[in-house]
Amino acid sequence: MKIFCCSSGVVVLEGNRVVDFRPFEDLKRKLEEIETGTPPEVEEMRRKYPEAEYDPSPAPVRADLLVPDPESFVKRLVGAQIQRIGEKLSSLSKRDRILVMVISAVSDLEKSLSSSAARLKEWFGLHYPEVMRQYRNPVTLAKRILEFGHRSAFPRFSGSSGMEFGPDDIAAVSEYAELVVRTSAGIERLESYLKRLSQEVIPNLSALLGFKLASRLVAEAGSLEKLAKLPSSALQLLGAEKALFRHLRKKTRPPKHGIIFLHPDVSGAPKHLRGKVARLLSSKAVLAARADYYTGEIIHEELVADYRKKLGEILEAEKDRR
């Protein structure tokens, strides 16, 4: 004697004979319970039939035949499944909107950091231009300004052709340097959050492309749903719309890639192979996006392995051609 759990309820079988059956009332809730664990009706049957063994595999009987009104049951079951899928997609949609907001915020802060860092170098360069050769990284320069302040306090200072700064001048430039450091730290914290969020919302796409590029593609498309519905050729050109319109209007050369060029495999490929590598990567990215949106199935290991294999074949063929 065995206890089985099926979509219509919990059934006790002895061979192929139905000994007992407990139908589910709230199908949607029970489907969720079955997905995450064992519904309480199974425990009730275990207590009622202590000699029966619970089998978690699918019941070897048709679920719709166990209920009094099979046609009504099938309609309820389909309705419950549609409702659950709708709720999952709605939840995912909300999470991918957060993803779009975060990557957009990171992009805004990166632009702000770039302009602020350039301004800081120009400003402090009036006081101590020679220091620019020591600190190429503007954030490191900002930290050193906060640490040392006046140029005479910097290590290895032996004179400068720059103008003298008074205490108020140093205080003002130090305050601006602090803004640069805070902006850089803010970007790091947001990127850390974005990485965790992308692993939750787009695990396959982020494993294939890296979390930042994957998030940028979602933002460029407008949502994960829109990205998942794109053909690979359209995904390949996301971010290259201006070049594409210029090609259509003025008959210039068509673009071969959009922001997917930021992937090191594309940007690092020989120039004449970049289009081919971008096509390959885009075809895999579409599969990853569709898995993330429609099924939630984790397929990135085989996807990345197949991509690496085909990329190797492209590069190997190029070596043989030479």
C-alpha positions in Angstrom: 0.0 0.0 0.0 1.3 3.4 -1.0 0.4 7.0 -0.5 0.7 9.4 -3.5 0.2 13.1 -3.9 -1.2 14.3 -7.2 -2.7 17.5 -8.6 -6.2 16.6 -7.5 -5.5 15.4 -4.0 -3.8 12.6 -2.0 -4.6 9.0 -3.0 -3.9 5.7 -1.2 -3.3 2.8 -3.7 -2.9 -0.9 -3.2 -1.5 -2.1 -6.4 -3.7 -0.3 -9.0 -6.8 -0.2 -6.7 -7.7 3.1 -5.1 -8.1 2.5 -1.4 -8.8 6.1 -0.3 -8.7 9.6 -1.8 -8.7 13.1 -0.2 -9.4 15.8 -2.8 -7.8 19.3 -2.6 -10.1 22.3 -2.2 -7.8 25.2 -2.9 -5.8 23.9 -5.9 -3.6 27.0 -6.3 -2.4 26.8 -2.7 -1.9 23.1 -2.8 0.1 23.3 -6.0 2.4 25.7 -4.2 2.7 23.3 -1.2 3.5 20.4 -3.4 6.2 22.5 -5.1 7.9 23.5 -1.8 7.2 20.3 0.3 4.6 17.9 1.5 1.0 19.0 2.0 -0.6 18.2 5.4 -3.1 15.8 3.8 -0.3 13.3 3.3 0.4 13.2 7.0 -3.3 12.7 7.7 -3.3 9.6 5.3 -0.1 8.3 7.0 -1.9 8.4 10.4 -5.0 6.8 8.9 -2.9 4.1 7.1 0.2 3.6 9.2 1.2 0.5 7.1 1.2 2.6 3.9 4.5 4.0 2.5 4.6 7.6 1.1 5.9 7.7 -2.4 6.9 11.3 -3.6 6.9 10.2 -7.3 3.9 11.1 -9.5 0.8 9.0 -8.8 0.3 6.2 -11.4 -3.3 7.1 -11.9 -5.0 9.9 -13.8 -5.7 12.7 -11.4 -8.9 13.9 -13.2 -10.5 10.5 -12.9 -10.4 10.6 -9.1 -12.8 13.6 -8.8 -16.5 13.5 -9.3 -16.5 16.1 -12.1 -13.4 15.6 -14.2 -14.2 18.4 -16.7 -14.7 21.0 -13.9 -11.5 19.8 -12.2 -9.4 20.3 -15.3 -10.8 23.8 -15.8 -10.0 24.6 -12.1 -6.5 23.1 -12.5 -5.7 25.1 -15.6 -7.0 28.3 -14.0 -4.9 27.7 -10.9 -1.7 27.1 -13.0 -2.3 30.2 -15.1 -2.8 32.2 -11.9 0.4 30.9 -10.4 2.4 31.6 -13.6 0.9 35.1 -13.7 1.9 35.8 -10.1 5.5 34.5 -10.8 5.9 36.6 -13.9 4.4 39.7 -12.1 6.9 39.2 -9.2 9.8 38.8 -11.6 8.7 41.8 -13.6 8.8 43.9 -10.4 12.2 42.6 -9.5 13.6 43.3 -13.0 12.3 46.9 -12.8 14.5 47.2 -9.7 17.4 45.8 -11.7 16.9 48.5 -14.4 16.8 51.3 -11.7 20.0 50.1 -10.0 22.0 49.7 -13.2 20.7 53.2 -14.3 21.8 54.6 -11.0 25.2 53.1 -11.3 25.6 54.5 -14.8 24.5 58.0 -13.5 27.0 57.8 -10.7 29.8 56.6 -13.0 29.2 59.6 -15.3 29.2 61.9 -12.2 32.4 60.4 -10.9 34.1 60.8 -14.2 33.4 64.5 -14.5 34.0 65.1 -10.8 37.3 63.3 -10.9 38.4 65.3 -14.0 37.5 68.5 -12.2 39.4 67.5 -9.1 42.6 66.8 -11.1 42.3 70.1 -12.8 41.6 72.0 -9.5 44.3 70.4 -7.4 46.7 70.5 -10.4 46.7 74.3 -10.0 48.3 73.7 -6.6 50.5 70.6 -7.2 50.6 69.6 -10.9 53.6 67.2 -10.4 51.5 64.9 -8.2 49.4 63.8 -11.2 52.3 61.6 -12.3 52.2 59.8 -9.0 48.4 59.1 -8.8 46.9 58.1 -12.1 43.7 56.8 -10.4 41.6 59.9 -9.6 40.0 58.2 -6.6 43.4 57.4 -5.1 44.3 61.0 -5.7 41.2 62.2 -3.9 42.1 60.0 -0.9 45.6 61.3 -0.8 44.3 64.9 -0.9 42.1 64.1 2.1 45.0 62.5 3.8 47.7 65.1 3.2 45.9 68.3 2.2 48.6 70.9 1.4 51.2 69.8 -1.2 54.1 70.2 1.2 52.7 67.3 3.3 52.7 64.8 0.3 55.5 62.2 0.3 58.5 63.1 -1.9 57.5 66.7 -2.2 60.5 68.8 -3.2 58.9 71.8 -4.7 56.3 72.6 -7.3 55.6 75.0 -10.2 51.9 75.2 -9.0 50.3 78.1 -7.2 50.1 78.4 -3.4 46.8 77.3 -1.7 45.8 78.8 1.6 43.9 77.0 4.3 40.5 77.9 2.8 41.6 76.7 -0.6 42.7 73.4 0.8 39.5 73.0 2.8 37.4 73.6 -0.3 39.3 71.2 -2.6 39.4 68.6 0.2 35.6 68.8 0.5 35.3 68.2 -3.2 37.8 65.3 -3.0 35.6 63.8 -0.2 32.6 63.9 -2.7 34.7 62.0 -5.2 35.6 59.3 -2.6 31.9 59.0 -1.4 30.7 58.7 -5.0 33.2 55.9 -5.7 32.2 54.1 -2.5 28.5 54.5 -3.4 29.1 52.9 -6.8 30.9 50.0 -5.2 28.0 49.4 -2.7 25.4 49.6 -5.5 27.4 47.2 -7.7 27.6 44.7 -4.9 23.8 44.9 -4.5 23.4 44.7 -8.3 25.5 41.5 -8.4 23.2 39.8 -5.8 20.1 41.1 -7.5 21.2 39.9 -11.0 22.0 36.4 -9.6 18.4 36.3 -8.3 16.6 37.8 -11.4 18.8 36.9 -14.3 21.1 34.1 -13.1 21.7 32.6 -16.6 22.3 35.9 -18.4 24.6 37.2 -15.7 26.6 34.0 -15.6 27.1 34.2 -19.4 27.8 37.9 -19.8 28.8 39.1 -16.3 26.3 40.9 -14.0 26.9 44.5 -15.2 26.6 43.8 -19.0 23.6 41.5 -18.4 21.9 44.2 -16.4 22.7 46.9 -19.0 21.1 44.7 -21.7 17.9 44.4 -19.6 17.9 48.2 -19.1 18.5 48.8 -22.8 15.6 46.5 -23.7 13.4 48.1 -21.1 12.6 44.9 -19.2 13.5 41.2 -19.0 10.3 40.3 -20.8 11.2 42.6 -23.7 14.7 41.2 -23.8 13.5 37.6 -23.8 11.2 38.3 -26.8 13.9 39.8 -29.0 15.6 37.8 -31.8 19.3 37.4 -31.3 20.1 39.8 -34.1 18.1 42.6 -32.3 19.8 41.8 -29.0 23.2 42.0 -30.8 22.4 45.6 -31.9 21.0 46.9 -28.6 22.6 50.2 -27.9 23.6 50.8 -31.5 20.3 52.3 -32.6 21.8 55.6 -33.8 24.3 53.8 -36.0 21.5 51.6 -37.3 19.3 54.5 -38.2 22.3 56.3 -39.8 22.9 53.2 -41.9 19.2 53.1 -43.0 19.1 56.8 -43.8 22.5 57.5 -45.3 23.5 54.0 -46.4 26.6 54.0 -44.1 28.1 50.6 -43.0 25.7 48.7 -40.8 26.7 48.2 -37.1 27.9 44.8 -36.1 27.2 45.1 -32.4 25.8 47.4 -29.7 26.7 47.3 -26.0 27.5 43.6 -26.2 30.8 44.9 -27.6 31.7 45.6 -23.9 32.1 41.8 -23.4 35.9 41.1 -23.5 35.4 38.2 -25.9 33.9 40.6 -28.5 36.1 43.7 -27.8 39.2 41.5 -27.6 38.6 39.6 -30.8 40.4 40.5 -34.0 38.4 43.3 -35.7 37.2 41.1 -38.6 35.9 38.5 -36.2 34.0 40.8 -33.8 30.7 40.5 -35.7 30.9 36.7 -35.7 31.7 36.5 -32.0 29.0 39.0 -31.2 26.4 36.9 -33.2 27.5 33.8 -31.3 27.3 35.5 -27.9 24.0 37.2 -28.7 22.4 33.8 -29.7 23.4 32.4 -26.3 22.3 35.5 -24.5 18.8 35.2 -25.9 18.5 31.6 -24.7 19.7 32.7 -21.2 17.2 35.6 -21.1 14.3 33.3 -22.1 15.2 30.7 -19.5 15.4 33.5 -16.9 12.1 34.9 -17.8 9.9 32.0 -18.9 11.1 29.0 -16.9 13.5 30.0 -14.2 15.5 26.9 -15.1 19.3 27.1 -14.4 21.0 26.3 -17.7 24.1 28.5 -17.6 26.6 25.7 -17.1 25.8 23.9 -20.4 25.1 27.3 -22.1 28.5 28.7 -21.2 30.3 25.4 -22.0 28.7 25.3 -25.5 29.5 29.0 -26.1 33.2 28.4 -25.1 33.4 25.4 -27.4 32.0 27.3 -30.4 34.1 30.4 -29.6 37.2 28.1 -29.6 36.2 26.7 -33.0 35.9 30.2 -34.4 39.3 31.2 -33.1 40.9 28.0 -34.1 39.6 28.3 -37.7 41.1 31.8 -37.8 44.5 30.3 -36.8 44.2 27.7 -39.5 43.3 30.3 -42.1 46.5 32.2 -41.4 
